[in-house]
Amino acid sequence: MISNIKIREEQRMTTTNPWMLPTKAWPSDHVFISTPTINYTNQDYQRLFTDINYEDGWHMWEDTKNLTGDLYPPGVEVWCMYGVGLPTPVTYIYDEEFPNKDPVDFVYADGDDTVDSFSMSLCKQWAEQQEQPVHVTEYRGLAHLDIVFHEKVITQVQQIMEGQSDVPKEIDVRNGAE
């Protein structure tokens, strides 16, 4: 695994990184970053960016936070597909060398090894908020980046394109199980 510290400058040039920050859909008291001196929640992003000496990150967050912030139902039929069943960090724990060293520990929850299930499953709420159908398929054991290449996902997308919208609620991709 590559140290985040070693690739920090490259990561900071990626303008999509602020989108990875949890939105207000998360409880306001959930600690995403814990240090010996402060715990950062989604209410503390400006302070976090100041503390890590990366105020451009705050401006990027400000520019993009409302794009997905309220998660209004789109008003069209939706197919929501994502991986579950993999340990995914939801809190990063640092020692006194924060922000100049990698985390010393993590708190994990269910997810796809990149994005947690809580965030990805927010599309489920649209089923109660719009007339158009909302189809959700959880791919058990499928990592975040693998979803665009996995045969079962591609098959499901093909079926959707062919008008077969009766999709399973869960597909287990571990060891060929379904």
LOLUMMAR-956221 format. One record per residue (C-alpha): residue number from 1; residue in three letters; x, y, z. Coordinates in pm, 1 decimal. Example, Ala and Ser with C-alpha at 12.3 -4.5 7.8 and 13.67 -1.06 7.14 Angstrom:
<rs>
@voro 1 | marse ALA | u 1230.0 | v -450.0 | w 780.0
@voro 2 | marse SER | u 1367.0 | v -106.0 | w 714.0
</rs>
This chain:
<rs>
@voro 1 | marse MET | u 0.0 | v 0.0 | w 0.0
@voro 2 | marse ILE | u 130.5 | v 344.4 | w -92.5
@voro 3 | marse SER | u 156.8 | v 599.2 | w 184.4
@voro 4 | marse ASN | u -89.2 | v 885.4 | w 143.0
@voro 5 | marse ILE | u 181.6 | v 1119.7 | w 264.1
@voro 6 | marse LYS | u 406.2 | v 1021.8 | w -29.7
@voro 7 | marse ILE | u 136.3 | v 1104.8 | w -284.3
@voro 8 | marse ARG | u -17.6 | v 1400.3 | w -99.5
@voro 9 | marse GLU | u 62.8 | v 1659.7 | w -367.5
@voro 10 | marse GLU | u -84.9 | v 1444.5 | w -643.8
@voro 11 | marse GLN | u -398.4 | v 1382.3 | w -438.3
@voro 12 | marse ARG | u -440.4 | v 1751.7 | w -373.3
@voro 13 | marse MET | u -441.0 | v 1822.1 | w -747.1
@voro 14 | marse THR | u -737.3 | v 1588.1 | w -796.5
@voro 15 | marse THR | u -1039.7 | v 1813.7 | w -782.3
@voro 16 | marse THR | u -1278.2 | v 1522.6 | w -720.0
@voro 17 | marse ASN | u -1127.4 | v 1445.2 | w -378.2
@voro 18 | marse PRO | u -1354.2 | v 1690.3 | w -192.7
@voro 19 | marse TRP | u -1650.0 | v 1486.0 | w -323.8
@voro 20 | marse MET | u -1521.4 | v 1200.2 | w -108.2
@voro 21 | marse LEU | u -1590.2 | v 1401.8 | w 205.9
@voro 22 | marse PRO | u -1905.3 | v 1286.0 | w 381.1
@voro 23 | marse THR | u -2203.4 | v 1514.0 | w 339.1
@voro 24 | marse LYS | u -2459.0 | v 1644.1 | w 582.7
@voro 25 | marse ALA | u -2648.4 | v 1315.5 | w 538.2
@voro 26 | marse TRP | u -2412.1 | v 1178.0 | w 804.2
@voro 27 | marse PRO | u -2483.5 | v 1248.9 | w 1170.5
@voro 28 | marse SER | u -2322.6 | v 1579.5 | w 1266.1
@voro 29 | marse ASP | u -2140.7 | v 1413.8 | w 1557.7
@voro 30 | marse HIS | u -1972.0 | v 1136.1 | w 1356.6
@voro 31 | marse VAL | u -1594.4 | v 1175.9 | w 1385.0
@voro 32 | marse PHE | u -1425.4 | v 1121.9 | w 1048.9
@voro 33 | marse ILE | u -1076.1 | v 1221.1 | w 1157.7
@voro 34 | marse SER | u -953.3 | v 1179.1 | w 1513.1
@voro 35 | marse THR | u -631.1 | v 1331.8 | w 1641.0
@voro 36 | marse PRO | u -495.8 | v 1369.3 | w 1994.7
@voro 37 | marse THR | u -608.6 | v 1733.2 | w 1999.6
@voro 38 | marse ILE | u -927.2 | v 1749.3 | w 1788.7
@voro 39 | marse ASN | u -1196.4 | v 1531.2 | w 1640.2
@voro 40 | marse TYR | u -1320.4 | v 1649.0 | w 1299.6
@voro 41 | marse THR | u -1683.8 | v 1597.2 | w 1196.0
@voro 42 | marse ASN | u -1859.5 | v 1709.7 | w 879.5
@voro 43 | marse GLN | u -1916.5 | v 2039.0 | w 1062.7
@voro 44 | marse ASP | u -1540.3 | v 2106.1 | w 1080.8
@voro 45 | marse TYR | u -1419.3 | v 2095.2 | w 720.4
@voro 46 | marse GLN | u -1300.5 | v 2455.1 | w 707.1
@voro 47 | marse ARG | u -1094.2 | v 2404.7 | w 1022.3
@voro 48 | marse LEU | u -961.7 | v 2072.0 | w 889.4
@voro 49 | marse PHE | u -839.3 | v 2230.2 | w 566.0
@voro 50 | marse THR | u -682.7 | v 2517.4 | w 760.9
@voro 51 | marse ASP | u -517.8 | v 2276.5 | w 1005.1
@voro 52 | marse ILE | u -362.5 | v 2071.6 | w 725.3
@voro 53 | marse ASN | u -250.7 | v 2391.1 | w 547.7
@voro 54 | marse TYR | u -460.9 | v 2321.7 | w 239.5
@voro 55 | marse GLU | u -711.1 | v 2601.1 | w 208.9
@voro 56 | marse ASP | u -756.4 | v 2533.6 | w -165.1
@voro 57 | marse GLY | u -924.2 | v 2211.8 | w -53.4
@voro 58 | marse TRP | u -1178.5 | v 2416.6 | w 141.5
@voro 59 | marse HIS | u -1256.1 | v 2622.4 | w -168.7
@voro 60 | marse MET | u -1295.2 | v 2305.8 | w -378.8
@voro 61 | marse TRP | u -1532.4 | v 2168.3 | w -113.4
@voro 62 | marse GLU | u -1728.1 | v 2493.5 | w -113.5
@voro 63 | marse ASP | u -1757.2 | v 2479.3 | w -493.8
@voro 64 | marse THR | u -1887.7 | v 2122.4 | w -504.4
@voro 65 | marse LYS | u -2069.2 | v 2053.7 | w -177.1
@voro 66 | marse ASN | u -2413.1 | v 2146.0 | w -307.3
@voro 67 | marse LEU | u -2392.4 | v 1926.0 | w -615.8
@voro 68 | marse THR | u -2488.8 | v 1622.7 | w -409.3
@voro 69 | marse GLY | u -2559.5 | v 1783.5 | w -73.6
@voro 70 | marse ASP | u -2937.6 | v 1756.1 | w -62.4
@voro 71 | marse LEU | u -2976.9 | v 1442.7 | w -276.2
@voro 72 | marse TYR | u -3307.4 | v 1542.5 | w -426.4
@voro 73 | marse PRO | u -3482.7 | v 1257.9 | w -605.4
@voro 74 | marse PRO | u -3409.7 | v 1286.6 | w -977.7
@voro 75 | marse GLY | u -3768.1 | v 1226.9 | w -1094.0
@voro 76 | marse VAL | u -3671.5 | v 947.1 | w -1333.3
@voro 77 | marse GLU | u -3643.4 | v 570.4 | w -1298.2
@voro 78 | marse VAL | u -3315.6 | v 493.4 | w -1117.2
@voro 79 | marse TRP | u -3086.1 | v 190.5 | w -1098.7
@voro 80 | marse CYS | u -2848.9 | v 220.0 | w -806.2
@voro 81 | marse MET | u -2567.1 | v -38.8 | w -794.3
@voro 82 | marse TYR | u -2281.6 | v -54.2 | w -547.7
@voro 83 | marse GLY | u -2051.9 | v -289.3 | w -358.1
@voro 84 | marse VAL | u -2105.5 | v -396.4 | w 3.1
@voro 85 | marse GLY | u -1956.2 | v -643.7 | w 246.5
@voro 86 | marse LEU | u -1601.6 | v -508.7 | w 258.2
@voro 87 | marse PRO | u -1445.1 | v -329.7 | w 554.1
@voro 88 | marse THR | u -1434.9 | v 39.6 | w 468.7
@voro 89 | marse PRO | u -1275.3 | v 313.0 | w 681.4
@voro 90 | marse VAL | u -1524.5 | v 562.1 | w 825.8
@voro 91 | marse THR | u -1289.2 | v 717.5 | w 1082.6
@voro 92 | marse TYR | u -917.5 | v 779.9 | w 1041.6
@voro 93 | marse ILE | u -719.6 | v 788.8 | w 1366.4
@voro 94 | marse TYR | u -394.0 | v 983.6 | w 1377.4
@voro 95 | marse ASP | u -127.4 | v 1028.0 | w 1640.5
@voro 96 | marse GLU | u 39.2 | v 1357.2 | w 1739.1
@voro 97 | marse GLU | u 221.2 | v 1375.5 | w 1404.2
@voro 98 | marse PHE | u -103.2 | v 1458.2 | w 1220.7
@voro 99 | marse PRO | u -117.1 | v 1567.7 | w 938.7
@voro 100 | marse ASN | u 236.1 | v 1468.4 | w 840.9
@voro 101 | marse LYS | u 207.2 | v 1092.3 | w 895.5
@voro 102 | marse ASP | u -40.6 | v 829.7 | w 782.0
@voro 103 | marse PRO | u -321.8 | v 722.1 | w 1016.4
@voro 104 | marse VAL | u -223.1 | v 483.7 | w 1294.0
@voro 105 | marse ASP | u -565.1 | v 314.8 | w 1301.9
@voro 106 | marse PHE | u -910.4 | v 312.6 | w 1147.4
@voro 107 | marse VAL | u -1269.9 | v 252.3 | w 1244.7
@voro 108 | marse TYR | u -1436.2 | v 36.8 | w 980.4
@voro 109 | marse ALA | u -1794.0 | v -7.2 | w 865.6
@voro 110 | marse ASP | u -1954.4 | v -193.7 | w 578.0
@voro 111 | marse GLY | u -1882.9 | v -68.9 | w 227.6
@voro 112 | marse ASP | u -1684.1 | v -132.2 | w -88.3
@voro 113 | marse ASP | u -1336.9 | v -63.8 | w 55.8
@voro 114 | marse THR | u -1358.3 | v 301.3 | w -57.9
@voro 115 | marse VAL | u -1709.5 | v 431.4 | w 6.9
@voro 116 | marse ASP | u -1920.9 | v 317.1 | w 301.4
@voro 117 | marse SER | u -2263.5 | v 155.9 | w 258.4
@voro 118 | marse PHE | u -2438.9 | v 437.8 | w 441.6
@voro 119 | marse SER | u -2332.8 | v 690.0 | w 178.0
@voro 120 | marse MET | u -2394.0 | v 463.3 | w -119.2
@voro 121 | marse SER | u -2736.1 | v 350.7 | w -3.1
@voro 122 | marse LEU | u -2872.4 | v 704.8 | w 19.6
@voro 123 | marse CYS | u -3038.3 | v 647.9 | w -318.5
@voro 124 | marse LYS | u -3279.9 | v 409.6 | w -141.3
@voro 125 | marse GLN | u -3455.8 | v 707.3 | w 15.5
@voro 126 | marse TRP | u -3574.3 | v 819.1 | w -327.5
@voro 127 | marse ALA | u -3813.0 | v 522.3 | w -345.8
@voro 128 | marse GLU | u -4036.4 | v 700.9 | w -95.4
@voro 129 | marse GLN | u -3983.3 | v 1045.4 | w -246.9
@voro 130 | marse GLN | u -4074.0 | v 997.7 | w -612.0
@voro 131 | marse GLU | u -4328.6 | v 814.9 | w -825.2
@voro 132 | marse GLN | u -4072.0 | v 660.5 | w -1060.5
@voro 133 | marse PRO | u -3918.8 | v 327.7 | w -954.5
@voro 134 | marse VAL | u -3586.9 | v 307.6 | w -773.3
@voro 135 | marse HIS | u -3402.2 | v -22.1 | w -822.5
@voro 136 | marse VAL | u -3113.8 | v -102.5 | w -588.4
@voro 137 | marse THR | u -2866.4 | v -386.9 | w -631.9
@voro 138 | marse GLU | u -2595.2 | v -443.0 | w -373.7
@voro 139 | marse TYR | u -2296.0 | v -642.4 | w -496.6
@voro 140 | marse ARG | u -2165.7 | v -833.0 | w -196.1
@voro 141 | marse GLY | u -1786.2 | v -850.0 | w -195.2
@voro 142 | marse LEU | u -1732.6 | v -609.6 | w -486.3
@voro 143 | marse ALA | u -1469.4 | v -339.5 | w -440.4
@voro 144 | marse HIS | u -1530.6 | v 19.1 | w -551.1
@voro 145 | marse LEU | u -1330.5 | v 28.9 | w -872.4
@voro 146 | marse ASP | u -1420.5 | v -326.8 | w -971.5
@voro 147 | marse ILE | u -1786.4 | v -239.0 | w -1024.5
@voro 148 | marse VAL | u -1724.4 | v -92.4 | w -1370.4
@voro 149 | marse PHE | u -1549.3 | v -407.4 | w -1493.1
@voro 150 | marse HIS | u -1729.3 | v -694.0 | w -1320.6
@voro 151 | marse GLU | u -1912.0 | v -933.7 | w -1553.4
@voro 152 | marse LYS | u -2226.4 | v -947.2 | w -1336.9
@voro 153 | marse VAL | u -2252.3 | v -569.2 | w -1328.2
@voro 154 | marse ILE | u -2202.9 | v -541.3 | w -1703.3
@voro 155 | marse THR | u -2468.3 | v -811.2 | w -1755.7
@voro 156 | marse GLN | u -2710.9 | v -623.9 | w -1531.9
@voro 157 | marse VAL | u -2651.1 | v -297.5 | w -1719.6
@voro 158 | marse GLN | u -2706.6 | v -479.1 | w -2047.8
@voro 159 | marse GLN | u -3036.3 | v -623.7 | w -1915.7
@voro 160 | marse ILE | u -3148.2 | v -277.2 | w -1807.3
@voro 161 | marse MET | u -3064.8 | v -138.3 | w -2151.7
@voro 162 | marse GLU | u -3272.4 | v -419.8 | w -2304.5
@voro 163 | marse GLY | u -3570.9 | v -322.5 | w -2092.0
@voro 164 | marse GLN | u -3541.5 | v -593.3 | w -1827.1
@voro 165 | marse SER | u -3576.6 | v -385.8 | w -1513.5
@voro 166 | marse ASP | u -3650.5 | v -677.1 | w -1278.1
@voro 167 | marse VAL | u -3309.0 | v -677.1 | w -1112.6
@voro 168 | marse PRO | u -3199.0 | v -860.3 | w -796.9
@voro 169 | marse LYS | u -3161.1 | v -674.1 | w -468.6
@voro 170 | marse GLU | u -2826.8 | v -840.7 | w -395.0
@voro 171 | marse ILE | u -2566.5 | v -1029.1 | w -595.4
@voro 172 | marse ASP | u -2282.5 | v -1206.1 | w -416.9
@voro 173 | marse VAL | u -1966.0 | v -1185.7 | w -630.2
@voro 174 | marse ARG | u -1743.5 | v -1376.1 | w -388.3
@voro 175 | marse ASN | u -1623.6 | v -1711.4 | w -520.9
@voro 176 | marse GLY | u -1876.5 | v -1710.9 | w -802.8
@voro 177 | marse ALA | u -2173.2 | v -1721.7 | w -560.6
@voro 178 | marse GLU | u -2500.1 | v -1552.3 | w -643.0
</rs>
